[in-house]
Amino acid sequence: MSRVGKQPIKIVSGVKVAIADNTVKVEGPKGKLSHKLPRGVTAKVEKDQILVVKQPELSVKAAALFGLTRTLIHNMVHGVSTGFTKELDIVGVGFRAATKGQVLTLNVGYSHQIDYTMPVGITAKVDANTHVTISGADKMLVGEVAAKVRGFRPPEPYQGKGIKYTNEHIIRKQGKAAGAK
């Protein structure tokens, strides 16, 4: 049995949780999220916490989803109360970013600029033209958007130019030894 799945999820103040038709709906100051529960796993609200319960005649697949379901619901509660952020740094001469509404514009060494429209519920903020902060209530969507933006120009190992996560360490390679025989 999952040790993670057995732990209750504390509901913080300002967050409303509703469970109906095998769907968990969480609403808070940062937005609304919902998640459909897998077969064999149920959830119930008791006082100020959510308990994820597995059914005794659980299949191996449902048992594997038990801890995952608890973690996804916990991420929903945390997301609608405080939110999630990912930070990216843009490294390179002339590389920069700007936002206009929900559109993130990147100039990262191509002959054209890249305009990326943020999905609903995700915001991007640019500091000093080279630092992008992506935030939102849905942890999975924030990570997906950050990975997509990083994918426009991943950091290269020789000079380190590109878009990288703020805390990411790029393993650098040594260049060619000029004229060595």
C-alpha positions as CSV (number, residue, x, y, z in Angstrom):
1,M,0.0,0.0,0.0
2,S,1.2,3.5,-0.8
3,R,2.6,5.4,2.1
4,V,2.0,8.7,0.2
5,G,-1.6,7.7,-0.5
6,K,-2.5,7.1,3.2
7,Q,-1.6,10.7,4.3
8,P,-4.5,13.1,4.5
9,I,-4.4,16.4,2.5
10,K,-4.9,19.5,4.7
11,I,-7.3,22.0,3.2
12,V,-6.0,25.5,3.8
13,S,-8.4,28.4,4.6
14,G,-9.9,30.1,1.5
15,V,-10.0,26.8,-0.5
16,K,-13.3,25.0,-1.3
17,V,-13.3,21.3,-2.2
18,A,-16.2,19.5,-3.7
19,I,-16.3,15.8,-4.7
20,A,-19.1,14.6,-7.0
21,D,-19.5,12.0,-9.7
22,N,-15.9,10.7,-9.2
23,T,-14.5,14.2,-9.8
24,V,-12.6,16.4,-7.3
25,K,-13.1,20.1,-7.8
26,V,-10.9,22.6,-6.0
27,E,-11.5,26.3,-5.9
28,G,-9.4,29.0,-4.3
29,P,-8.0,32.5,-4.8
30,K,-5.7,31.5,-7.6
31,G,-8.3,29.7,-9.7
32,K,-10.3,26.5,-10.1
33,L,-9.0,23.0,-10.9
34,S,-10.7,19.6,-11.3
35,H,-9.5,16.0,-11.5
36,K,-11.4,12.8,-12.4
37,L,-10.6,10.0,-10.0
38,P,-9.4,6.7,-11.5
39,R,-11.5,3.6,-11.1
40,G,-10.9,1.9,-7.7
41,V,-9.9,5.1,-5.9
42,T,-12.3,7.4,-4.1
43,A,-11.9,10.6,-2.0
44,K,-13.9,12.1,0.8
45,V,-13.8,15.4,2.7
46,E,-13.7,15.2,6.5
47,K,-13.5,18.5,8.5
48,D,-10.5,20.4,7.1
49,Q,-8.8,17.5,5.2
50,I,-9.3,15.3,2.2
51,L,-8.8,11.5,2.6
52,V,-8.0,9.4,-0.5
53,V,-9.4,5.9,-0.1
54,K,-8.7,2.8,-2.1
55,Q,-11.2,0.1,-2.5
56,P,-10.2,-3.3,-1.0
57,E,-10.6,-5.3,-4.2
58,L,-8.0,-3.1,-5.9
59,S,-6.3,-4.1,-9.1
60,V,-2.6,-3.7,-9.5
61,K,-3.1,-0.7,-11.8
62,A,-5.5,1.1,-9.4
63,A,-3.1,0.4,-6.5
64,A,-0.4,2.2,-8.6
65,L,-2.7,5.2,-9.1
66,F,-3.6,5.5,-5.4
67,G,-0.5,7.5,-4.3
68,L,-0.5,9.4,-7.6
69,T,-4.1,10.5,-7.1
70,R,-3.3,11.8,-3.6
71,T,-0.3,13.8,-4.9
72,L,-2.3,15.3,-7.8
73,I,-5.1,16.4,-5.4
74,H,-2.5,17.8,-3.0
75,N,-1.0,19.8,-5.9
76,M,-4.4,21.1,-6.8
77,V,-5.0,22.4,-3.3
78,H,-1.5,23.9,-3.1
79,G,-1.9,25.5,-6.6
80,V,-5.2,27.2,-6.0
81,S,-4.0,28.6,-2.7
82,T,-0.4,29.7,-3.4
83,G,0.3,28.7,-7.0
84,F,3.4,27.4,-8.7
85,T,6.2,29.1,-10.5
86,K,9.1,28.2,-12.8
87,E,11.9,30.6,-13.6
88,L,13.9,30.7,-16.8
89,D,17.1,32.6,-17.7
90,I,17.9,33.7,-21.2
91,V,21.7,33.6,-21.9
92,G,23.3,35.0,-25.0
93,V,24.2,38.2,-26.8
94,G,21.1,39.9,-28.1
95,F,18.8,37.3,-26.6
96,R,15.8,38.8,-24.9
97,A,12.2,38.3,-24.0
98,A,9.1,40.6,-23.7
99,T,5.4,40.1,-22.8
100,K,2.4,41.8,-24.2
101,G,-0.8,40.5,-22.7
102,Q,-0.8,36.7,-22.9
103,V,1.9,36.6,-25.6
104,L,5.6,35.9,-24.7
105,T,7.9,37.2,-27.4
106,L,11.4,35.7,-27.6
107,N,14.4,36.9,-29.7
108,V,16.8,34.0,-29.3
109,G,19.1,34.1,-32.3
110,Y,16.8,33.1,-35.1
111,S,16.0,35.2,-38.1
112,H,12.5,35.8,-36.7
113,Q,11.1,36.4,-33.3
114,I,9.0,33.7,-31.6
115,D,5.6,34.6,-30.3
116,Y,4.2,32.1,-27.8
117,T,0.6,32.5,-26.5
118,M,0.2,31.4,-22.9
119,P,-2.6,29.0,-22.1
120,V,-5.5,30.1,-20.0
121,G,-4.5,30.2,-16.3
122,I,-0.8,30.7,-17.0
123,T,1.0,34.1,-16.7
124,A,4.5,35.1,-17.8
125,K,6.5,38.0,-16.3
126,V,9.8,39.2,-17.8
127,D,12.4,41.0,-15.6
128,A,15.4,42.7,-17.2
129,N,14.7,41.2,-20.6
130,T,16.5,38.0,-19.7
131,H,14.6,36.5,-16.8
132,V,11.1,34.9,-17.4
133,T,8.9,33.8,-14.5
134,I,6.0,31.5,-15.5
135,S,3.3,31.0,-12.9
136,G,-0.1,29.5,-12.5
137,A,-2.3,27.2,-10.4
138,D,-1.8,24.0,-12.3
139,K,1.6,22.5,-11.6
140,M,1.6,20.2,-14.6
141,L,0.7,23.0,-17.0
142,V,3.3,25.4,-15.5
143,G,6.0,22.8,-16.0
144,E,4.8,22.0,-19.5
145,V,4.8,25.6,-20.6
146,A,8.2,26.2,-19.1
147,A,9.6,23.2,-20.9
148,K,8.1,24.3,-24.2
149,V,9.6,27.8,-23.8
150,R,13.0,26.3,-22.9
151,G,12.7,24.1,-26.0
152,F,12.7,27.1,-28.3
153,R,16.5,27.4,-27.7
154,P,17.8,24.8,-25.3
155,P,21.2,25.7,-23.7
156,E,24.2,24.5,-25.8
157,P,27.1,22.9,-24.0
158,Y,30.0,24.9,-25.5
159,Q,29.1,28.5,-24.7
160,G,26.0,28.0,-22.6
161,K,23.8,30.1,-24.8
162,G,20.1,29.5,-24.8
163,I,17.1,29.3,-22.4
164,K,17.7,27.5,-19.2
165,Y,16.0,27.0,-15.8
166,T,17.3,29.4,-13.2
167,N,18.7,26.7,-11.0
168,E,19.8,24.4,-13.8
169,H,23.5,23.6,-14.2
170,I,24.7,23.2,-17.8
171,I,27.6,20.8,-18.1
172,R,30.1,22.6,-20.3
173,K,32.3,20.9,-22.9
174,Q,35.7,21.9,-23.9
175,G,36.1,23.3,-27.4
176,K,38.5,22.1,-30.1
177,A,42.1,22.6,-29.4
178,A,43.2,25.0,-32.2
179,G,46.2,23.8,-34.2
180,A,47.0,20.8,-31.9
181,K,48.5,17.8,-33.7
